[in-house]
Each structure stands twice: as C-alpha cells, then as structure tokens.
Amino acid sequence: MKAAWITNPRSGDLSVSVGDTDAPVPQDDRIVVDVEAVGLTFAEPTWATNGTLPLPDGSQRASPVIIGHEFAGRVAVAGSATSGFSTGDRVVGLIDFWRNGAAAEQASVLPDEMTHLPDNVSAVDACTLPIGALTAWQALFDFARLKKGETVLIHGGAGAVGTFAIQIAKDAGARVVATARGHDAVALCRKLGADHAIDTASERFEDVAGPVDVVFDTVGHDLLERSWSFLGRGGRLVTISGEAEDAPSPERAAALGIEAHWFIVKPDPAQLAEIVARVADGRIAVQIDRTYPLSDARKAFEEAESRARRGKTVLLVREAAGS
C-alpha cells in the first residue's frame, strides 16, 4: 500500500516521504480501516527527533514512522474479538501516538479509538475532529471545567485547535475572547463566535481582554508566559504547547492560587461521537485550510513552513474523501 512516513526520525531534518509499504495484517482485536482522509499535525516530524513521544518503555520509535493519527474512512476488516463495527461502516478516529498513523491506504485501529461517522459529515471534515476538536473539548471540560457564564481567553483562535475551541466554548454558554495574528485571522475568530478578538500584532491582550476565568493556550511562548499573572485566584490555565520551557510549574500555580495543566489529547470515542453529532447538526463548523493528495505529503509540510494557516490541512487518500 501507499503511505507517508518519516524516513529518518533521528536526523533532525524534515524527512517526510511517500512510498510503498506492507499493509496492516488483520488481528483479532484490531480493525483494518480503508483510510479516506487524514488530518496533518505539522509538528509530528519533530516528535521522533526531540524525544517528545518515546515509546512507553522509554525507547525511541522505529523508522519508518507512518504519520497522521486522525483519520476518517471505512471498515475493511473487523477483527473477530471486536464489536460494534462491521465491514463498510463509515468511521472516524484517533490512533494512539505510540503506533503508526493513518497516512496510508489502510490503517490498523483499536475499536476504542474510533466512532461511527454519519453520512452527512464528509471524511475531509471528520478527519479534523479527533485531534483539533477533541483537544479543545478535553482542555475546556476535562481540565478547565468551563462553566456557563464564565469567560475564557483562547490563544491561537484561528488555528486548527483554536477554531474548535471558540465554537465549543461559545456553545457551552461561555463568553469567549480569542487572540490571533493578522486581520484575516481576527475576522475568522469573530465569524466563529468570539465575543472579542484581539490582534496580537497590534494589541496586548492584557490591555483589552478584561478579567477571565480560564486561559486555553495553543501557542505557548510569550503569550503563555504573560497569561500566568493575568488570571485571578481560582483561575484555570491549560496549555498544549510542546515547548519544554512552557511546561506549567505546580509551585508557581500554587503561589498564584490558580490551576495550571498541560496535556496531550487522548482517544475518547464517547467525546468524539458527541463532537461528530454537533458537526452533523451544524453546531460546529469545520475550517479546512488546504487539502493535498497523499502523494504530496512532503509538499504539504514544506509549504506549511512559509504560510499562515487557518484551520486544518488534510491529506486526501481516496477519491471518496469529499463525499
């Protein structure tokens, strides 16, 4: 089968390639999926080089590493020990980051990593949900415990996670303040429902945001650092920044009287099913930045380095992806 992978994961260089590799072997406890579309995470080539995601036993991932862990497609083979899925079912899911991803014609998936996909949600839209929307959901509800009437500040509101976070928070009855960079990005945040959108190219959020209960940071660096003192006692700060210097300090949080969390999204089929249902009924809109065929996976990564992105970039594996 055709697949996209990292060919030299310890080199420190961007090395995404596309070629032929063995198709997954059916197993009793796994489901083989005919992949139609895959959401890209542009930091993924660095995971194997910087030690962010070693294997659970501490060893590094073997090369080649198939990329792309959020996917949509159809069940090809359901293992004999699995239940709830049948051949031909439309599905969407998130493969655990320890294993090979789904940027391939077929992927091996555990049943508790995916959920059913209704006919009125395209594979292209669906494959953006298992990381982008699920990250936003878990940040806002599992970690920040966002409540109706509270105010949340979302850093990076025009990004692949932020676009979902704005909509999910607004749907929960929160007042939403979002930061973004540039006129178009700010306009997108407003379109998605932000009550106030701040252009970080010309404004400091501290000067215009007002008091907030929750900060959800998808950017890190200076924006995250300045957010620590912006929260009052009892506030909650959640970040997904992968930079080591951005890791929250429990001691600092305790001294300020706030909570601070960092996390990596985990597969959760029940939460994902709720998100899919909201997309199906129009409560959540998906933002697609650009699509590429599987054969252009390297091109997608190269071009992403030199342009601003609004929403998610998707690899199209099969022609049925847009239907």
Number of C-alpha atoms within 10 A of each C-alpha: 11 17 25 27 27 23 19 19 23 19 11 13 13 17 16 24 19 19 12 10 14 9 15 15 11 16 17 11 15 20 28 22 28 24 28 30 36 33 31 25 19 15 9 19 23 19 18 22 19 13 14 14 17 17 15 9 6 9 10 19 20 16 13 16 21 22 27 26 25 30 36 33 32 22 21 19 20 25 18 12 11 16 11 9 19 15 13 14 18 23 22 32 32 30 26 16 20 14 16 21 25 32 30 32 20 24 27 23 25 18 20 15 19 25 24 19 22 18 10 10 17 20 29 27 24 28 31 31 28 30 26 24 27 25 24 27 22 19 26 24 14 11 19 22 11 20 16 12 13 15 23 30 28 29 28 26 35 31 24 29 26 28 30 28 34 30 24 24 25 21 15 15 14 21 21 28 27 30 29 24 19 15 11 12 23 22 16 20 27 19 14 21 20 28 16 16 26 26 18 17 11 9 12 14 21 12 7 12 19 11 13 18 23 27 27 27 25 24 22 20 13 9 17 22 13 14 19 20 13 18 21 15 15 12 20 25 27 22 24 21 19 17 11 8 11 17 16 20 14 13 10 13 19 12 10 16 15 20 22 22 18 17 15 13 19 16 20 17 20 13 16 24 19 13 21 25 16 15 19 18 11 10 13 21 15 21 19 17 14 14 19 16 15 25 17 17 23 19 14 21 20 14 10 14 10 8 8 14 16 19 23 25 25 29 27 25 26 17 10 14 20 13 12
